[in-house]
Amino acid sequence: MKKFLLAIILALPFMFASCSKDDDAVDPDNGEDFDGESKSFELYSVTDPSISGTATFMENEDNSTTVEIELDGTPDGGMHPAHIHYNTAAEGGDIAVSFEPVEGSTGMSTTTFSALDDGTSITYEEAINFDGYINVHLSADDLNTLVAQGDIGENELTGESKDYMLEERAVEGISGNIMFEERVNGEALATIMLEGTPDDGEHPAHIHMGSVAEAPGDIAFTFNPVNGATGMSKTNVAQLDNGTEFSYEEVLNYDGYVNIHLSTDDLGTIVAQNDIGGNELTGESKTYELDERAVEGISGTVTFEERMSGAALATIMLEGTPNDGMHPTHIHMGAFSEGPGDIAFTFNPVNGATGMSMTQVEMLDDNTEFGFEEVLNYDGYVNVHLSADDLATVVAQGDIGINELTGESKTYELGEKDVEGINGSVVFEERKSGEALATIMLEGTPNDGMHPAHIHMGTAVEGPGDIAFTFNPVNGATGMSMTHIAMLDDETEFGYEDVLSYDGYVNVHLSADELGVIVAQGDVGQNELTGESISYDLSDIDIEGIMGTIMFEERVNGETLITIILEGSLNGSVEYPAYIHIESIADILGDIAISLNSVDGDTGMSMTNVSADGENADMLDYNTLLEYGGDIKVKLSAED
């Protein structure tokens, strides 16, 4: 009976071994597979790029662990000591477990253990979750040279990573990137890789608080120095320098930037730098033009780039700034044509030598939140000033946010009126807000003149109409006026679309003291002429030698501008009444249907807006008027 029981007991290990076979794990004693749990970790090349492999941890029945190391590229005849060390490879640590050496000819090593070298027991689950890394050394005589290395357990990389560029700064040719790789335990491996570093250099590297544009910020985290010979640094990231937890996820959201310094003796010289975490740029940006103003040749742009945090990086780039200049720059409230508006946000000054300024945009000067999206919808403009001592001189300027121009515009001609040689145009440009920028441009204005300008109600030929909107005066020296359009003078909403449909005209006056003298004038909105027109000859009847033309021009609103031009022996002191009669000239003269403005004896001209017939006041559009059955009479006097 005892012999039978003993036979059964002796057979049990074989039975268990037989039922635990697995394609993924190999019994080190007999080479057969068994079906215990297993976990593989990568071993990466270190000094010799041709040597790399894996370390496979296999669970045994007694909860011990067998580790099989397989390397490719090991030289024949070599014996390579291998160990598990405490901590991460980036941190370094003492030996925890010694493996059987890797045989160079096969690249293999197999070790079974259930305790650390100090006798502390360790299970398979504890082994595959160990806070450690594996080193494979060149030889027993050269333990300092590593042929392969890899983090294991909780230090294993998950495959999630984030890469940030490190841009060249004070030393030409040095740039690269920093990569943060997530570990299973939530910590991170930071790898800095630079090109152009000198072989004998050791470059301190840190994460600083804030953004590059806000620099210098305090040091938050210290990396292992970058080795100039390799351009590399590897650092485990688990805590900030003050002991605060700092994991992979915290890195991705941190308000910071990375500085790589020239040396420990010259921390002030930054060789590479960039924002990270919440300060990373998303790729979304908006650029606004900054146009030349008081100083010839200075102009440029301001670009707002969105950060992951929702804040923005503002970069001003100007051309033509003097090398020794420092130019204060602000966002002001309102549109520049309404200015001067109060200062809402202060940029870092523009350096005249580079023409550049970089500023973190998070809050207005009054601490109101002001990020990328707020910039795009802000009612403001940017001023770049000549100097801190001369803020009144603006060297470059441009609207931003909702005041940006959409590219839609409408131009109306302003013809010469009472002063010979003065004419031009008024351009209405649509803003993102739906409001408008009005720019009047005149030629022939005297240098010392300031010319009031308005939109009046009705058409120019019906005038004078009441003033509906007041422009900024036209400067005679430049012939220009720029005005923000948002409301009529009575505070009725009046945007770009309202301008296009308004029943009005523009007058530019000689001066504030001589508003009766019109230097330029033109219809706007619905009173604009479409370009459709037809002309008829006017023949002399009772007074020989007086003849001319009458022209009908269609307006946008369907009404008609009628212009009579006569030549001949006109009396300059007389005005000649003009009418459209019902009947044609071949019939007996019929009733007056439409009274036209009298022909001026001096100019021989008459201009009349026609929207209805005179008898019934019925609507009368351009096409209907052309079909009207009647004739035109210009008389010597009202009594004739």
Summary of the structure (lengths in Angstrom):
residues: 640
radius of gyration: 43.2
end to end distance: 154.2
largest distance: 155.5
contacts: 2069
relative contact order: 0.05
helix: 8%
strand: 52%
